[in-house]
Amino acid sequence: MFLHRTVTDECYLSFHVWVPDPDEVWVSAQLLQDYKPGEKQLLLQLSNGNVHFPVGSPSDLPPLGNPDILEGENDLTALSFLHEPAVLHNLQVRFLDYNNIYTYCGIVLVAINPYDQLPIYGEEVIDAYSGQDMTDMEPHIFSVAEEAYRTMTRSGEKNQSIIISGESGSGKTVSAKFTMRYFAVVGGAAQQTSVEERVLASNPIMESIGNAKTTRNDNSSRFGKYIEIGFGRKGDIIGANMRTYLLEKSRVVFQASAERNYHIFYQLCTSRELPEMRSLRLDAPECFRYTNQGGEMQIPGTDDVSDLERTRNAFTILGVQPDQQMELFRILSAVLHLGNVDIQASGRSSDRSFIDADDRSLAVFSKLLGVEGSQMAHWICHRRLTVGGEMLVKPMTGQQAVEARDALAKHIYGQLFTWTVQRLNSALSTQRRRAKSFIGVLDIYGFETFERNSFEQFCINYANEKLQQQFNRHVFHLEQEEYVREELAWNRIEFSDNQQCISLIEGQLGMFDLLDEECRMPKGSDENWVRKLYDQHLTSKPHPHFRKPRLSNIAFIVLHFADTVQYECEGFLDKNRDTVFEELINILKASQSELVAELFQQQGNVPSAANGSVRSGKRATREHKLTVGFQIVKILGLYTPYSDLDERVTLNFIRMVQVLQPSHFLLDVRKVFPVTFPNLPPLVLSAEQLVIPDSLKISFLRKA
């Protein structure tokens, strides 16, 4: 439990307190005279002199400092007073004075990103933590992994999960990699077997196609992933499975200033002089529209040529042969050439568009994908409509054709990403025997706020709202309900409930609801949608978590649990629809390339949350169910702690790794709680094995 003690009792000379400071956030001060309840000021000594600290009400009293003997404790729960200044100071002391990036908070591991390579993850360190109790060792990511592994192997094969959370750029992906490395070593033989090697080989592949440079992070994961590592009866790794969520496909066609597209594009461009790569007709990344918009071609300290070599080696380990790797690289290169296709406006009012028959980029794109160039040029600039039972072909404006081209590029990349994940899962699956238990590692987007925030940040931050709600409910709400039932004496902990913000986004007439409605309108627009938001959440029923910017009529502000974020509405409708015209897909289905044809034959006309949907000339009768927003709400509904009882209650228990940046703080208290992940196969359990925590308040599900 948190102890947030302030100077509410009698306090005496030499007591230390924490007072707010505009520059340092909190500074330590010493009481220079005794204090008794009711007095209106404190006499404090600061480093720059004495001050009288005003006390208007008990809530103005400053938090008490911890005894000096507790400074630098490796477990925050050992502090006498566990409040914000005490925690921040303890983390600062450990980080700056002790050179230690890890600190426990009970079962939670707090990790501060050092933005440097540290020599604390070698096999000798893994050996040191293997078999050791968490309380006997210094805080480390390996200690959390060992605790999960020991609990799984020694507690009747009970499944475990590790959630790695934190804001963008805080080091979540690196923590996930070290966790997987630990399991690969302790769950393998003395020499790494092919199974462990394949599990680790998935990392460079997923980083190359799913990570990119942002303003916060040079290697930011632009998708969420949940990896299940399966173990046999003896605790040895026998397979793995990966699920991915919310790939940021818009990055394929647009990058903000100082950001890059996905790493794989730059790896291919810088490796263009290799003999086997010359047929791809690549150039420097500065020459491609899809890689030059951010102005960042190179990441300091990285070698894209070497990274591509690692990616290719990883594909080989996972059984993807060189000829199929080159097929994959041809498709990726074709995406770059597609972005350079020149679409020109025509007609008296520029209501038409066309692509020159001798457009070099279109020719290279068509050759690499094995498709008919003239057909592709025609259907990028035209669409088919059904009017009164008759099929018509309508020309598109230049802007509409550019949007169709970009939608096609995003769709191709999304299909290739999904195919790669399926290929990895096929290589990682166990063929000989079924896993007896597993450890899951969830690495999902951190909360994001940039200079310009769009649909991607909106979805990411909504997902973080849901995860924060789950954590709040189990850590605070259900825990305190248990205290009430047990009639324990304690001071109730007040915590911020973010249900109002979640309802604003996902509820009836909420932001996603109004967005889907606008997407169904024949002439729907971003501007109309944001006006509906103003009408509904400012005028009709003012919402405490929604605001309008002073100087903009095409933006809105959401007061999230972590920060107040302004979103620009431009592009929300197109990104939410995430559709590509059927005629373009049919051309790709007829490709002479086996892999290209496979990618799109498998899809058919079935919509996918990851890959978008195919729009035919006839409007789908339930088109709203194809939107990204609708499917995100449905997926994240499985994370709601009080969802319907038909959702599976799992026996997976969490080991939290809270990753921080040095200047930010977010803390959770000691608690182990259940969590449900979407799309998991049902566990095979006997009734005798089923244990339902009392805190879930579903005791009626127990065996009769």
N, C-alpha and C positions, 0 to 999 in steps of 0.2 A: 504494500500500500504506500502511496505517496504521503509524506509528512511535509506539509507546507506551513511550518510554524513561523509566525511573525512575532513581533514584540507585543504580545497581548497580555503577558503576565509581567510580574515585576522582573526587571532586568537591571544588572548592576555594572558598575565601572569595569571596563576592559572587555565587555561583550563585543563581538564583531557582528556587523550587519551588512547587507548589500543594498546599495542605493542606485537608482537609475542614473545613467550618464549618456549624454547625446552622442559622444564619440566612442566610448568603450562599451556601451550598452549597460553594463553593470560594473560598479567599482566597490571595493571593500572599504568599510569605515569602522572606526572604533568608538564605542560610547565613552564620553568623557564625564558623564554624571549619571547617577542612578535615575531610572525611569519608573514611574508608577502609573497604572491605568488612569486615564482621564486627563493627563497632562497634554498640552497642546503643541509641544515641540520636543525634539531630541537634540542634544548637543553632541555633534559628531566630529571626529578628527579624520580628515582626508589627507592624501599625500601632499596636497597643495595648501593645507591650512584647515582651520576649524570652521564649521558651518552649523547653523541652526536649521534642522530639518523639520518643516511644518507637519503637524499631525491634525488634520481636520476631522477625521473619523477613523475608527479602527482599521478600515480597509487601506488607509494611507500608511500604516506602519510597515517598515521594511522587513524583508525576510532575514532570519538569523543565519549567521555563518556557522560552518561546521568547525569542530576542533581541529587544530593544526595537525594532529596525529593522523587524521583521516585524509589528509591531502594526497591526491594521487591514487586513491583506492582503485583496485582493478574491477570492483563490482559496485555499481552505483547504489544498489540496495543496501550496501553497508554504511552509507552516509547517514548521519543522524538526521539531517534535514535534506529532503530530496525535492528541491524546487528548481526553477529555471536557472537562476544565477549559480547555485551550487553545482548543478550538473555541467553547465557550460565551463565553469572554472575548473572542475575536475577533469573534463575532457581536454581542456587547454593545457593543463599541467602535464597530463600523460602524453599529449601530442608533442609539445614543445620541449619540456624538460626531460621526459623519460623516453622520447623517440618511439612511442608506442601508439599505433593507429587503432588498436582494438581495446574496447572496454565492455565488460559485461553489464547488463542490467537484468539480473536474474537469468532467465533463459534467453533473453534477447541479447544479441551481440551488436554493439554499436561500432561501426567502422567509419573512420574519417579518411577520405581520399587524399593520399599524399602527393598525387600527380607525379609519381616517380616509381621506378622499378626498385623493389626492395628484395634483398637476398634472404627472404624468410619463408620461401615456399618450396624448397628443394626436398628431395626424398629423405634426407636426414632429418628434416623437420617433421615430415609425415611420420617417419618411424618413431620420433619422440612422442607424438600425440597418439599414435595408434595404441589402443587398449587402455588409455588413461582416462580417469574420471575428469569431468569438466571442471570440478572444483579444485582439482590438484594441479592444474596447469594455468599458465598465463593465458589471457583471452586471445583467441585466434580463430580464424574461419575454419581451420582444421579441427578445432575442439568442438565446434557446432556440428560439423560433419561426422566426427567420431561419435558424438552423443546420439545422433540419429541412427548411425550404423549399429552401435551397441544395442540400442533399444529395439531395433528391428530384429537383430539376430538372437537376442537373449530374452525377448518378451513374447514368445510364441508367434514369431513371424508377423509382428504388427507393423503395418505399413507406416511410413513416415513421409513428411513433406517439409521442404524448406522454402519459405517465401523470402525473397530478396527484394526489399523495397527501398525507395529513396528517390530524390528528385533527379531530373535529367543531368547527366554528367557526374554523378556521385560514385560511380564505379560498380554498378550492379552486375554488368556483364562479366567483368574481371572476377568478381566474387563467385559468380556462377561457374566460371571456368575452373577456378581453384577447387571448388567443391567437387566438380566432376573428376578432376585430377586425383583428388584424395580417394574417392571411391574406386577409381580405376586401379590405384596402387594397392589399397587394403583389400579390395575385392578380387584381386588377381593372383597369379602365381608369382614366384620369385622373378621370373622374366615375364614381361608383358605379353599376354596372349592376344590372339587376333581379335577377340571380342572387346577387350579393354582398349586396344589400339583403334578399333573402329569407332568406339564411343567418343574418344578424344578427337578423332579425325573429323567429326562432324563440326567442331568449333570453327576451324578456318574457313570451311565452306559456307556456313551460315553467316559468318562475319563478312565475307566477301560479297554475298548477294543480299544481305539484310542490314548491314551497318553502313554508316556514312558519317562524314564530318559535319557537325553543327557548330553553332557559335559557342555552345557549352562544352562540347566533347568531340575529340578527334575520331572517336570510334563508337559513336552512338548507335545503339540498336534501334532500328526503326520498325520493329515488330515485337510482339510479345511471344514468349515461348514457355511451354511447360514440358519438361523432359522427365520421363519415368525411366529409372534405371532398375532393371529387374535382377533379382538375386536368387540363387539356388539355395538348397537346404544348408549348405556349408558356408553360406555368406559370399559365394563367388558370383561375379557378374556373368549373367548368361544372355543379356540382351538389353535393349533400350527402345523407347518410343518417344517421338516428339510431336507436339501439337503447337501450331502457331496461330497468332491472333493479330488482326488489324495491321497488316502490312501497309506502310505509308507509300502507296503507289504514286501519289502526286509528285513525289521527289524525282521520279523517272523523267518527268517533263519540265519540272521547275525546281530551282534551288534559290533560296534567299541569299543575300549578300554574305560573303565570307563562309559559305557552306558548299558542300560537294554533293554530287549524286552518289549512288552506291559504289563502293570501292571497286567492284569488279570491272566497271567501265574504264576506270583509270589504269587498272592493272593491265587490261587488254591493250589500251592505247600506248602505254609505255613499253609494251612487249611486242609492238607491231613489226619490229625488224627481225624477229625470230623467223627462220625459214618457213615453219608451219603456219605462221600467222599472216604471211603476206597476202594470202588469198582473201583475207577479210577486208582488204582495202581500207585499213584504218589510218588515221592521221593523229596528230597531237590532240589532246583533249581540248585545247583552245579552239580547235576548228569545228567542234560539234556543238550545236545549240543546246543539246541535252546535258552537256558537261561543262559549259563555260559560263553559265549565267551567274554563278556565285563568285566568280573571279578567283577561286582557290583551286589550282591544279595539283598542287603538291602539299602534302602534310609533312612538316619538319620532323625529321627522325624516322621516317618510314621509307621503305623502298618498295614501290609497287611491283617492280619486276620480280623481286624475291618473294613478295606476297603471293603473286600469281603462281610461282613455282610451288609454294606451300599448298595453295589451293588445289593445284593439279595433282600433287602427291597424295593429298587427302582423298580426292576423287578415286585415285587408283587403289588406295587402301580399302575404300568402300565398294570396290568392284565395278566402278564406272570406267570402261575401257577408253583408251586414248581417242579412238575414232568417234565415240559418242560424246566425249568431252569437246572435241572440235565441233561437233554438231551443235552443242550447247553454246559454244563461243560464237558460232555463225549467227545464231538467233540473237544473241546479245549485241553483236556488231550491227546486225540489221536494224535493231531498235535505234542505235545511234544514227545510222544513215537515214532512217525514216524521219527523224527530227530535222534533218537538213533539206527535206523535200520542199521545194519552193511552190507555194500555193498563191496564185495570182487572181485578183478580182477582175471581173469583166461585166459587160452589160451597161446600159445607160445609167443606172443608179447603183452600180456595183452589187447587183443582187445575184450575180452568178460568180463562179470561180472555176479555175482550170489549172492543170499541171502540164507543163510542156512535155511533149512526147520524148524529147531528148534530155530530160532532167537526169543528170548523172546520179544523184543520190537515190532517186526512185529506181533506176536501173540496177544499182548495186544492191539495194534492199530486195528487189524482186529476185535477183539471181541468188542471193544468199538464202532466201526462204523457199526458192523453187516455186514461185507463183507467177501468174501472168501480170506483167507490169501495166498494160493498158487497162485491164479490168480493175486493178487496184487504184489507178489514177481516176478512173471514172467514178467508182463508188466512194472514194474519199470526198468527192465534190458533189455527189448526188445522193438522194435518199429515196426509198420506195414507200409510197403511202397507199393505203386502201381507202377509197372514198366511194360510198354507195355501192359496195361490192365490186368496184372496178379498181384495178391496180394502176397507180400513176407513178411516174418518176419525176421528182422535183429537184431542180438545181439548188445548191446551197450557196450562201454568201461566203466570202473569203474567210470571215471570222468563224462561221459555222464549220467550214471545211478544216480549218486549223484545229478546232476543238475535236472534230472527228478523228483527225490524224493523231492528236495527242491521246485521245481515248483509246485508240487502237494500240499505241505504244504501251500505255499502262496495262492494257488487257494482256498483251503478249507477255510482258514482264511478270504479271501476276500469275499467269498460267505456268510459266517457266519456274517461278518460285515454288508453286505448289507441286509441280512435277519433281523438283529437286528434293523437297521435303519427303515426298512419297518414296523416292529412290533411296534416300538415307534411311528411312524407316524400314524399308525392305532389307537393306544391308544390315541394320542393327537388330532386326527381329531374331528371336531365338528359334532355331529349327529343330533342335534335339529334344528339349524338355521345357516344360512350362515354368515360368517364374513363380516361386513360392511367396515372394514378397517384393516390394519395391520401395525405393526412395524417390520422391518427386522433387524437382527443383523448378520453382516458378520465378522467371525473370521477366517482368512486365515493365512497360513504360513507366518512367517517373513523371511526376507532375511537371508541366512545362509552361513557361511564360516567356515569350520573346518580344522583341520590339514590334513585330507584326505577327498576330496569332490568327489562324484560320481554322478550317474544319478539322484538320488533323489534331491540333492542340485541344480543340473542343472535345473530341472523342477521347483523347488520352486523359484529359482532366476529369471527364465524366467517369471513366474507368477507375481512376484514383479515388474519386468520391465514393464509389461503391466499395472499394477495398477498405477505405478509411472507416466507412460505416460498419463494415463487418468487424473490423478490429475494435472500434469503440464499443460496439454492442457486447462483444464477448469479454473484453477486458474490463469495462466499467459497469455496464448495465447488468449483465447476468451475474457478475461477481458480487455486486452489491445486493442483488435480490437473494443470493445465497446467504449473505450475511444477515439479512432480515429474517430469513427462515430459521437460521441457527441462533437468532436473538443475540448476536454479537454487538458489543458496544463499540461504535466507531463513528467518526465524523464523515457524513456523506460527501463523496467527491463529485463536484460538479464538472461536467464535461460538455463540450460543444457537440450537439446533435446536428448532423448535416442532412437530415431527412428533408428539410424544406428545400435545400438546394437541389437534391436529387429529384424531388417532385417537380421542381421548376423545369428540369431538363426532360424527364421521362414521363411525367404524369399526363392526365387528360388535359388537352389544350396547352400542354407544355411545349418546350422548344422543338423537340423532335417531332411531336405530333403536328405542330403547325408547319414544320419544314416538309414533312411528307405530304401534307395537304397541298402546299404550294407546288410541290413537284408534280402533282397530278393535274395541275391547271395547265391548259394548252398554252397560255402566255404567262406562265409563272416566272417570277424573277426574284433575284436576291433582294432587291429593293422592296418589292411587295411583301416578302416574308418578314423583313426586319420591321416594316411598318405594322404588320400584324402583331409582332412581338411587343412593340411600343403600346399598341392599343390594348392588348390583353394584359400585359404585366406591369404597365405604368398607369394606364388610364382606367380600364375596367376594374381590375383587381390588382392594385399595386403590390408587387412582390418584394420582400425585404432583401432578396439576393439578386435583384435585377436592376440595372441602371442604364441610362442613356448618356453617352458622352456629350459634353457641352458643345463641342465644335464639329460634330459629325452626325449625319442622318443615315449613314450606311454602316454603323457599328453598334455594338452593344457591350455591356459590361456585366460580368457574372462575379458575385462575391463567393468564391470557392472557400473550402476549409483552409487551404494553404496560402491563398493569395487572392487579390482582386485582379482579374484578367480582362482586358479589352480585346474583343474579337472583331475582325473586319469581315463583313458579310459576303464580300465578293468571292464567288466560286462555290459557295455552300451548296447551291442546288445541283450544280454539275457533279460535284464530288459525292453528294448524297445519292444521286441517281446511279452514277458509276456504270453507265451503259455504253455499249458499242453496237453499231448497226449490224444486222444479221448478214447482209450481203458481203461485208468484209470478212466475217467469220467463215462464210461458205467458201470464199477464195482460199483462205488458209487451210480449210479442211481438205481441199483438193491439191495441196502442196505435194511436190515431188520429194520433199524431205520427209523421211519416215517420222522423225521426232516432231516436226511441225504438225504433220497430220495427226499424230498421236495426241498432241496437246489439245487440239480442238475437236477431234472426234470424240474424245472422252467427255468433253463438256456438254456437247449437244446444246440444248436450249435450257439446261437446268441452271438457275441462278446460284451463285456462290457468294457467301459473305466476304470471302477473301479475294475473289477474282472478278466480281461485278456480274452484270447480267447482260444478256443479249436482247436487243430491242428489234423486233420485226416490224414490218410495215403496219401490222394490225396491233393496236394498243392492247397490252395485257389487261385482262379483266380485273386482276388484283395487283396492279403494278406497284402499289404502295408497299407490298411485302418484299419487293426486290431492292428496296433502298438500303444503303449502308446503315443509316441510323436505326431503321426498324430492326435489323439483324443484330446490331450492337446492343440495343436495349434487351433483345431476347437472350443473347449470350450472357450479358452481365446480370440478367435476372436470376441466373443460377447462383450468383454470389450473394444474393440478398439473404441475410441471416434469418429472416422470418418468412421465407418463401413457402409455398404450399407444401404440405406434407408428402405429396407424391414425389418430390425430389428426394434423391437418395441421401440418407445420412451416412457419411463415411466414417471409417475408423482411422482416417489419416490425421496425424497430429503434427503441428507446426513447430519448427525451430526457426525463429525469426532472425534475420540478419538485416538490421537497419543501417543503411549506408548513408553517410553524411558528407557534405562538403564542409571544409573548415569553418566557413562563416555562417553555416546554417545549423539549426537544431530542431529535431523532432524526436520525441521520446515516448516509448510505450512501457507499461509496467509488466511485471512478471506474471505470465499466464500462458497456459497451454490450452488451445481450444480447437474444436473440429472445424473443418472447412470442406465445402463441396466444390469440386472442379467439374466443369461441363464435359460431357461426352465420355466419361470414364466407364469402362465396362463394369458390371456389377461384381462385387467381391463374392467369392465362394466361402460362406461362413456357416457354421452350424449355430443353432440357437444358443448353445452353451457358450460359444465364443463371443456372442453379441453383448457388448457393454455400452450402454447409453449414458453419457454424463448427465448427472442430475441438473446441471445448469441449463440444459436444453429444454427442460420442462416438457418432455414428451415421454414420461414414464409409462404412459398407457401403451407404448409400443413394445414394452418388455414381454418376454415369454410368459404365457399364462401359467 
